[in-house]
Amino acid sequence: MGRPRTNDDAVKDRLIESATEMFATRPPESVTVRALAAAAGTATAAVYTLFDGKDGLIAEVRDRAIAGLARDLSAVPASDDPLADLYTLAVAYRRWGCEHSHLYTVLFGGVQRFDPAGEVAAGDPVRPLVEAIGRALAASVLVGDATSIALSLWATLHGLVTLELAGALDTATAETAFRSTIPATLRGWTIRPA
């Protein structure tokens, strides 16, 4: 009879949860393998056994954040109105960010980068945005470069969500700003240049 496995899925999940919170709330240099293991109630060996070290754990946290955001954005159905779809995608993005604030902070706080011109792979949270913009361009309801439109919308949305999560905007102000700013950003891309 072999030794019982101590570095199981429960330990893995605790490490990921602890790492997510620590990466979102502490300076990067304070997040050591020892601190991660202590926060998860395990030994440092678990980080190496389960993730091949701190970089592997960071990658797992990032991948979970990407998968969660991609899942929520991909669940937004496409309609005959690509502008409405873009707004609905923005709503889903904001909701995910508010419901998963630590994952959001890890994802967009330096561990991951946004590249609307990069290759869009399966499960990529940028895919639904790029597809909706493509439909809007094809229907001639938006005018411009798809990458510029995506970056403009994301920068606006990311700024609003980041301010809300930081507590700079109370819920009512954040909601009002969101309801006016996202449509205004989209309207800016409906005007043909002179």
Backbone as CSV, one residue per row, in Angstrom:
resi,resn,N_x,N_y,N_z,CA_x,CA_y,CA_z,C_x,C_y,C_z
1,MET,0.842,-1.181,0.000,0.000,0.000,0.000,0.884,1.239,0.000
2,GLY,0.651,2.143,-0.945,1.461,3.348,-1.073,1.064,4.419,-0.070
3,ARG,1.889,5.425,0.003,1.605,6.550,0.883,0.411,7.322,0.342
4,PRO,-0.404,7.878,1.209,-1.533,8.673,0.728,-1.033,9.939,0.027
5,ARG,-1.707,10.306,-1.004,-1.327,11.506,-1.756,-1.754,12.738,-0.971
6,THR,-0.796,13.591,-0.683,-1.116,14.787,0.099,-1.289,16.015,-0.775
7,ASN,-0.674,16.023,-1.940,-0.802,17.167,-2.846,-1.885,16.857,-3.881
8,ASP,-3.124,16.892,-3.414,-4.263,16.535,-4.244,-4.950,17.782,-4.803
9,ASP,-6.098,17.584,-5.419,-6.833,18.699,-6.026,-7.266,19.743,-4.997
10,ALA,-7.541,19.314,-3.785,-7.934,20.267,-2.735,-6.782,21.214,-2.416
11,VAL,-5.573,20.663,-2.313,-4.385,21.494,-2.067,-4.149,22.411,-3.260
12,LYS,-4.297,21.870,-4.455,-4.113,22.660,-5.677,-5.087,23.837,-5.692
13,ASP,-6.349,23.579,-5.399,-7.356,24.649,-5.379,-7.052,25.696,-4.307
14,ARG,-6.618,25.244,-3.126,-6.271,26.203,-2.056,-5.102,27.076,-2.480
15,LEU,-4.106,26.485,-3.120,-2.954,27.263,-3.598,-3.388,28.290,-4.643
16,ILE,-4.252,27.883,-5.553,-4.721,28.811,-6.591,-5.529,29.942,-5.962
17,GLU,-6.407,29.629,-5.032,-7.201,30.666,-4.362,-6.309,31.615,-3.569
18,SER,-5.365,31.067,-2.830,-4.445,31.909,-2.049,-3.595,32.778,-2.961
19,ALA,-3.086,32.185,-4.038,-2.262,32.941,-4.974,-3.062,34.060,-5.619
20,THR,-4.293,33.771,-6.006,-5.139,34.793,-6.622,-5.310,35.982,-5.692
21,GLU,-5.645,35.715,-4.448,-5.819,36.806,-3.490,-4.515,37.550,-3.242
22,MET,-3.431,36.825,-3.092,-2.147,37.471,-2.808,-1.659,38.306,-3.990
23,PHE,-1.761,37.777,-5.204,-1.315,38.526,-6.381,-2.150,39.787,-6.572
24,ALA,-3.420,39.736,-6.149,-4.314,40.878,-6.325,-4.160,41.927,-5.232
25,THR,-3.649,41.540,-4.068,-3.671,42.463,-2.932,-2.308,42.821,-2.355
26,ARG,-1.256,42.177,-2.820,0.069,42.418,-2.247,1.059,42.849,-3.316
27,PRO,2.129,43.506,-2.900,3.199,43.810,-3.859,3.795,42.500,-4.380
28,PRO,4.125,42.439,-5.658,4.621,41.184,-6.253,5.805,40.572,-5.513
29,GLU,6.714,41.402,-5.038,7.914,40.869,-4.380,7.604,40.171,-3.055
30,SER,6.422,40.437,-2.465,6.074,39.791,-1.199,5.419,38.431,-1.399
31,VAL,5.087,38.099,-2.644,4.417,36.826,-2.927,5.493,35.786,-3.248
32,THR,5.965,35.153,-2.199,7.001,34.128,-2.329,6.367,32.747,-2.283
33,VAL,7.117,31.739,-2.669,6.626,30.364,-2.598,6.282,30.025,-1.148
34,ARG,7.109,30.455,-0.231,6.855,30.177,1.187,5.558,30.847,1.651
35,ALA,5.341,32.104,1.256,4.115,32.815,1.645,2.887,32.161,1.013
36,LEU,3.006,31.745,-0.236,1.895,31.073,-0.919,1.531,29.776,-0.216
37,ALA,2.541,28.984,0.104,2.302,27.706,0.773,1.682,27.921,2.154
38,ALA,2.202,28.890,2.894,1.656,29.159,4.227,0.196,29.596,4.148
39,ALA,-0.123,30.456,3.207,-1.498,30.928,3.058,-2.452,29.791,2.705
40,ALA,-1.949,28.797,1.982,-2.781,27.662,1.580,-2.740,26.521,2.597
41,GLY,-1.949,26.685,3.646,-1.857,25.655,4.674,-1.166,24.383,4.194
42,THR,-0.116,24.552,3.411,0.610,23.399,2.888,2.107,23.696,2.908
43,ALA,2.871,22.755,2.418,4.332,22.910,2.368,4.746,23.505,1.028
44,THR,5.914,24.116,1.001,6.424,24.699,-0.248,6.572,23.639,-1.339
45,ALA,6.833,22.408,-0.934,6.986,21.324,-1.916,5.737,21.182,-2.782
46,ALA,4.565,21.507,-2.238,3.317,21.382,-3.006,3.325,22.313,-4.223
47,VAL,3.896,23.507,-4.071,3.960,24.453,-5.185,4.798,23.863,-6.313
48,TYR,5.892,23.203,-5.953,6.775,22.613,-6.960,6.176,21.326,-7.539
49,THR,5.553,20.535,-6.686,4.965,19.271,-7.144,3.781,19.508,-8.067
50,LEU,2.925,20.436,-7.710,1.687,20.656,-8.461,1.848,21.630,-9.636
51,PHE,2.792,22.581,-9.517,2.892,23.644,-10.529,4.296,23.836,-11.097
52,ASP,5.244,23.044,-10.679,6.638,23.208,-11.079,7.195,24.560,-10.658
53,GLY,6.663,25.136,-9.612,7.182,26.386,-9.077,6.191,27.532,-9.165
54,LYS,6.650,28.690,-8.732,5.812,29.883,-8.667,5.309,30.321,-10.044
55,ASP,6.163,30.245,-11.065,5.736,30.651,-12.405,4.589,29.784,-12.914
56,GLY,4.633,28.499,-12.618,3.546,27.606,-13.014,2.254,27.930,-12.293
57,LEU,2.359,28.318,-11.034,1.175,28.716,-10.261,0.603,30.023,-10.811
58,ILE,1.473,30.969,-11.146,1.023,32.220,-11.761,0.286,31.916,-13.062
59,ALA,0.834,31.025,-13.866,0.198,30.663,-15.140,-1.171,30.037,-14.899
60,GLU,-1.294,29.210,-13.885,-2.585,28.575,-13.581,-3.615,29.607,-13.146
61,VAL,-3.216,30.560,-12.314,-4.134,31.626,-11.895,-4.570,32.436,-13.118
62,ARG,-3.614,32.821,-13.951,-3.924,33.575,-15.158,-4.872,32.795,-16.067
63,ASP,-4.570,31.505,-16.254,-5.402,30.680,-17.125,-6.824,30.539,-16.588
64,ARG,-6.973,30.430,-15.284,-8.322,30.363,-14.708,-9.074,31.668,-14.909
65,ALA,-8.371,32.773,-14.755,-9.014,34.071,-14.972,-9.442,34.215,-16.426
66,ILE,-8.564,33.880,-17.351,-8.884,33.974,-18.769,-10.061,33.068,-19.116
67,ALA,-10.032,31.845,-18.607,-11.106,30.893,-18.902,-12.440,31.382,-18.362
68,GLY,-12.438,31.936,-17.151,-13.686,32.433,-16.566,-14.259,33.604,-17.339
69,LEU,-13.416,34.559,-17.682,-13.878,35.716,-18.447,-14.331,35.280,-19.837
70,ALA,-13.569,34.405,-20.471,-13.935,33.921,-21.808,-15.267,33.186,-21.768
71,ARG,-15.473,32.378,-20.737,-16.732,31.633,-20.605,-17.917,32.587,-20.500
72,ASP,-17.794,33.608,-19.664,-18.901,34.554,-19.484,-19.158,35.382,-20.744
73,LEU,-18.105,35.816,-21.403,-18.294,36.617,-22.614,-18.789,35.761,-23.777
74,SER,-18.332,34.531,-23.856,-18.782,33.639,-24.926,-20.242,33.237,-24.746
75,ALA,-20.756,33.357,-23.535,-22.160,33.014,-23.271,-23.120,34.092,-23.776
76,VAL,-22.592,35.263,-24.151,-23.437,36.334,-24.680,-23.834,35.953,-26.103
77,PRO,-25.136,35.789,-26.351,-25.555,35.372,-27.690,-25.443,36.511,-28.703
78,ALA,-25.134,36.139,-29.933,-25.103,37.119,-31.023,-26.531,37.350,-31.493
79,SER,-26.822,38.604,-31.815,-28.155,38.953,-32.318,-28.005,39.623,-33.686
80,ASP,-29.095,40.155,-34.177,-29.058,40.892,-35.446,-28.571,42.321,-35.259
81,ASP,-28.308,42.721,-34.012,-27.889,44.086,-33.703,-26.497,44.055,-33.071
82,PRO,-25.436,44.184,-33.876,-24.087,44.075,-33.320,-23.760,45.164,-32.296
83,LEU,-24.350,46.344,-32.406,-24.100,47.380,-31.396,-24.702,46.980,-30.055
84,ALA,-25.897,46.413,-30.092,-26.505,45.918,-28.850,-25.655,44.785,-28.270
85,ASP,-25.118,43.941,-29.142,-24.259,42.844,-28.687,-22.997,43.386,-28.014
86,LEU,-22.423,44.437,-28.580,-21.226,45.033,-27.967,-21.547,45.582,-26.581
87,TYR,-22.695,46.220,-26.427,-23.091,46.730,-25.115,-23.306,45.560,-24.143
88,THR,-23.964,44.508,-24.610,-24.208,43.341,-23.757,-22.891,42.683,-23.354
89,LEU,-21.930,42.639,-24.265,-20.598,42.125,-23.923,-19.948,42.996,-22.845
90,ALA,-20.109,44.305,-22.954,-19.556,45.209,-21.946,-20.196,44.955,-20.585
91,VAL,-21.501,44.727,-20.578,-22.205,44.415,-19.324,-21.653,43.128,-18.722
92,ALA,-21.471,42.106,-19.553,-20.951,40.826,-19.071,-19.531,40.973,-18.543
93,TYR,-18.706,41.776,-19.207,-17.329,42.029,-18.768,-17.330,42.702,-17.395
94,ARG,-18.159,43.728,-17.248,-18.234,44.445,-15.972,-18.724,43.523,-14.861
95,ARG,-19.762,42.748,-15.139,-20.298,41.832,-14.134,-19.232,40.829,-13.704
96,TRP,-18.498,40.247,-14.678,-17.462,39.284,-14.333,-16.386,39.950,-13.478
97,GLY,-15.968,41.148,-13.872,-14.942,41.856,-13.104,-15.375,42.129,-11.673
98,CYS,-16.614,42.530,-11.491,-17.118,42.836,-10.148,-17.312,41.572,-9.316
99,GLU,-17.721,40.487,-9.959,-17.939,39.229,-9.230,-16.637,38.479,-8.943
100,HIS,-15.592,38.776,-9.695,-14.304,38.087,-9.553,-13.185,39.134,-9.466
101,SER,-13.315,40.022,-8.511,-12.409,41.172,-8.452,-10.941,40.777,-8.324
102,HIS,-10.624,39.720,-7.559,-9.225,39.320,-7.434,-8.704,38.743,-8.750
103,LEU,-9.511,37.917,-9.399,-9.074,37.386,-10.696,-8.920,38.510,-11.710
104,TYR,-9.840,39.476,-11.672,-9.766,40.614,-12.588,-8.474,41.394,-12.360
105,THR,-8.157,41.637,-11.105,-6.946,42.375,-10.767,-5.707,41.616,-11.222
106,VAL,-5.690,40.316,-11.015,-4.550,39.517,-11.457,-4.451,39.539,-12.978
107,LEU,-5.581,39.372,-13.638,-5.586,39.294,-15.095,-5.110,40.583,-15.731
108,PHE,-5.552,41.718,-15.217,-5.229,42.988,-15.853,-4.284,43.855,-15.027
109,GLY,-3.714,43.281,-13.980,-2.785,44.033,-13.164,-1.340,43.738,-13.482
110,GLY,-1.069,43.218,-14.674,0.307,42.989,-15.075,0.645,41.546,-15.365
111,VAL,-0.204,40.602,-14.952,0.093,39.204,-15.207,-0.316,38.819,-16.621
112,GLN,-1.292,39.505,-17.171,-1.781,39.217,-18.527,-1.825,40.533,-19.280
113,ARG,-1.772,40.475,-20.597,-1.867,41.702,-21.373,-2.967,41.552,-22.412
114,PHE,-3.518,42.672,-22.816,-4.580,42.712,-23.816,-3.960,42.996,-25.163
115,ASP,-4.254,42.165,-26.154,-3.716,42.367,-27.491,-4.817,42.079,-28.504
116,PRO,-5.621,43.100,-28.860,-6.719,42.851,-29.785,-6.260,42.499,-31.187
117,ALA,-4.993,42.753,-31.524,-4.484,42.434,-32.853,-3.830,41.057,-32.863
118,GLY,-3.652,40.454,-31.697,-2.985,39.165,-31.627,-3.876,38.037,-32.102
119,GLU,-3.299,36.858,-32.150,-4.057,35.696,-32.584,-5.156,35.415,-31.568
120,VAL,-6.343,35.195,-32.062,-7.486,34.932,-31.194,-7.686,33.429,-31.152
121,ALA,-7.355,32.830,-30.020,-7.450,31.386,-29.869,-8.779,31.022,-29.220
122,ALA,-9.100,29.746,-29.276,-10.318,29.273,-28.615,-10.216,29.592,-27.130
123,GLY,-11.275,30.077,-26.556,-11.276,30.406,-25.143,-10.684,31.770,-24.844
124,ASP,-10.323,32.515,-25.852,-9.754,33.843,-25.650,-10.888,34.829,-25.366
125,PRO,-10.816,35.573,-24.269,-11.904,36.496,-23.952,-12.048,37.650,-24.938
126,VAL,-11.062,37.858,-25.788,-11.140,38.931,-26.772,-11.997,38.515,-27.979
127,ARG,-12.099,37.219,-28.219,-12.803,36.712,-29.396,-14.225,37.269,-29.539
128,PRO,-15.092,37.214,-28.518,-16.453,37.730,-28.704,-16.478,39.216,-29.073
129,LEU,-15.567,39.995,-28.516,-15.486,41.416,-28.838,-15.092,41.617,-30.293
130,VAL,-14.052,40.912,-30.719,-13.569,41.041,-32.099,-14.641,40.589,-33.085
131,GLU,-15.330,39.507,-32.754,-16.384,39.012,-33.649,-17.537,40.010,-33.755
132,ALA,-17.955,40.581,-32.629,-19.054,41.565,-32.651,-18.635,42.813,-33.424
133,ILE,-17.410,43.241,-33.257,-16.921,44.401,-34.015,-16.896,44.066,-35.504
134,GLY,-16.461,42.873,-35.846,-16.461,42.450,-37.238,-17.861,42.471,-37.844
135,ARG,-18.855,42.019,-37.080,-20.239,42.052,-37.567,-20.713,43.490,-37.728
136,ALA,-20.336,44.364,-36.794,-20.738,45.772,-36.878,-20.093,46.463,-38.072
137,LEU,-18.847,46.142,-38.360,-18.174,46.714,-39.527,-18.812,46.199,-40.817
138,ALA,-19.102,44.904,-40.848,-19.719,44.320,-42.046,-21.099,44.912,-42.308
139,ALA,-21.814,45.262,-41.235,-23.146,45.858,-41.374,-23.065,47.376,-41.560
140,SER,-21.866,47.898,-41.589,-21.620,49.343,-41.744,-22.252,50.185,-40.638
141,VAL,-22.367,49.618,-39.439,-22.846,50.422,-38.309,-21.685,50.991,-37.497
142,LEU,-20.486,50.460,-37.726,-19.263,51.043,-37.175,-18.337,51.318,-38.354
143,VAL,-17.493,52.329,-38.193,-16.545,52.719,-39.229,-15.174,52.836,-38.575
144,GLY,-14.186,52.176,-39.168,-12.836,52.304,-38.637,-12.101,50.986,-38.662
145,ASP,-10.966,50.990,-38.032,-10.108,49.823,-37.935,-10.567,48.969,-36.748
146,ALA,-10.760,47.679,-36.969,-11.274,46.790,-35.925,-10.401,46.802,-34.673
147,THR,-9.088,46.790,-34.844,-8.187,46.799,-33.690,-8.332,48.089,-32.896
148,SER,-8.421,49.210,-33.586,-8.584,50.501,-32.895,-9.909,50.565,-32.155
149,ILE,-10.950,50.049,-32.765,-12.269,50.041,-32.119,-12.222,49.162,-30.864
150,ALA,-11.637,47.972,-30.989,-11.541,47.055,-29.846,-10.749,47.675,-28.709
151,LEU,-9.637,48.283,-29.026,-8.807,48.898,-27.995,-9.525,50.071,-27.335
152,SER,-10.210,50.875,-28.119,-10.963,52.010,-27.595,-12.049,51.551,-26.630
153,LEU,-12.807,50.559,-27.051,-13.888,50.062,-26.200,-13.329,49.415,-24.943
154,TRP,-12.289,48.597,-25.108,-11.714,47.930,-23.943,-11.104,48.931,-22.961
155,ALA,-10.388,49.930,-23.476,-9.772,50.925,-22.581,-10.841,51.659,-21.780
156,THR,-11.930,52.013,-22.424,-13.020,52.695,-21.729,-13.640,51.783,-20.685
157,LEU,-13.960,50.581,-21.080,-14.588,49.619,-20.184,-13.657,49.252,-19.031
158,HIS,-12.409,48.971,-19.357,-11.435,48.612,-18.325,-11.258,49.752,-17.317
159,GLY,-11.201,50.978,-17.819,-11.072,52.120,-16.915,-12.248,52.222,-15.962
160,LEU,-13.442,52.069,-16.474,-14.635,52.137,-15.619,-14.646,51.030,-14.569
161,VAL,-14.365,49.800,-15.001,-14.381,48.673,-14.061,-13.270,48.825,-13.028
162,THR,-12.102,49.238,-13.460,-10.990,49.415,-12.525,-11.311,50.479,-11.480
163,LEU,-11.898,51.596,-11.917,-12.290,52.636,-10.957,-13.348,52.125,-9.993
164,GLU,-14.289,51.355,-10.493,-15.333,50.803,-9.629,-14.741,49.841,-8.602
165,LEU,-13.864,48.948,-9.045,-13.269,47.984,-8.127,-12.353,48.648,-7.098
166,ALA,-11.738,49.755,-7.485,-10.852,50.472,-6.569,-11.639,51.296,-5.553
167,GLY,-12.964,51.393,-5.738,-13.785,52.168,-4.823,-13.819,53.647,-5.149
168,ALA,-13.260,54.031,-6.295,-13.268,55.443,-6.688,-14.654,55.881,-7.145
169,LEU,-15.484,54.927,-7.545,-16.858,55.200,-7.947,-17.785,54.355,-7.089
170,ASP,-18.786,54.979,-6.476,-19.763,54.163,-5.768,-20.628,53.452,-6.803
171,THR,-21.440,52.520,-6.360,-22.204,51.682,-7.288,-23.112,52.503,-8.189
172,ALA,-23.813,53.472,-7.634,-24.733,54.283,-8.437,-23.978,55.106,-9.476
173,THR,-22.881,55.709,-9.088,-22.084,56.508,-10.016,-21.482,55.617,-11.097
174,ALA,-20.995,54.447,-10.700,-20.415,53.511,-11.670,-21.471,53.081,-12.683
175,GLU,-22.667,52.813,-12.217,-23.750,52.390,-13.119,-24.118,53.503,-14.096
176,THR,-24.241,54.715,-13.586,-24.566,55.856,-14.448,-23.462,56.091,-15.475
177,ALA,-22.227,56.060,-15.022,-21.096,56.264,-15.936,-21.062,55.169,-16.997
178,PHE,-21.283,53.945,-16.594,-21.266,52.825,-17.525,-22.348,52.992,-18.594
179,ARG,-23.566,53.300,-18.153,-24.704,53.407,-19.082,-24.554,54.553,-20.080
180,SER,-23.759,55.539,-19.745,-23.576,56.647,-20.687,-22.273,56.530,-21.481
181,THR,-21.215,56.057,-20.857,-19.894,56.063,-21.485,-19.731,54.990,-22.562
182,ILE,-20.224,53.795,-22.318,-20.071,52.730,-23.310,-20.810,53.084,-24.608
183,PRO,-22.085,53.499,-24.538,-22.745,53.907,-25.792,-22.055,55.094,-26.467
184,ALA,-21.536,56.046,-25.679,-20.847,57.196,-26.266,-19.586,56.754,-27.005
185,THR,-18.864,55.807,-26.441,-17.666,55.286,-27.096,-18.042,54.607,-28.410
186,LEU,-19.089,53.815,-28.383,-19.538,53.156,-29.615,-20.008,54.173,-30.651
187,ARG,-20.733,55.203,-30.208,-21.194,56.238,-31.141,-20.025,56.927,-31.832
188,GLY,-18.935,57.072,-31.128,-17.751,57.697,-31.706,-17.219,56.949,-32.912
189,TRP,-17.494,55.663,-32.992,-17.037,54.839,-34.112,-18.106,54.690,-35.197
190,THR,-19.209,55.403,-35.056,-20.245,55.345,-36.093,-20.147,56.527,-37.053
191,ILE,-19.263,57.466,-36.736,-19.141,58.674,-37.530,-18.081,58.482,-38.595
192,ARG,-18.432,58.748,-39.823,-17.465,58.652,-40.919,-16.542,59.871,-40.870
193,PRO,-15.215,59.651,-40.963,-14.298,60.789,-40.961,-14.527,61.698,-42.170
194,ALA,-14.328,62.990,-41.965,-14.531,63.977,-43.048,-13.431,63.926,-44.077
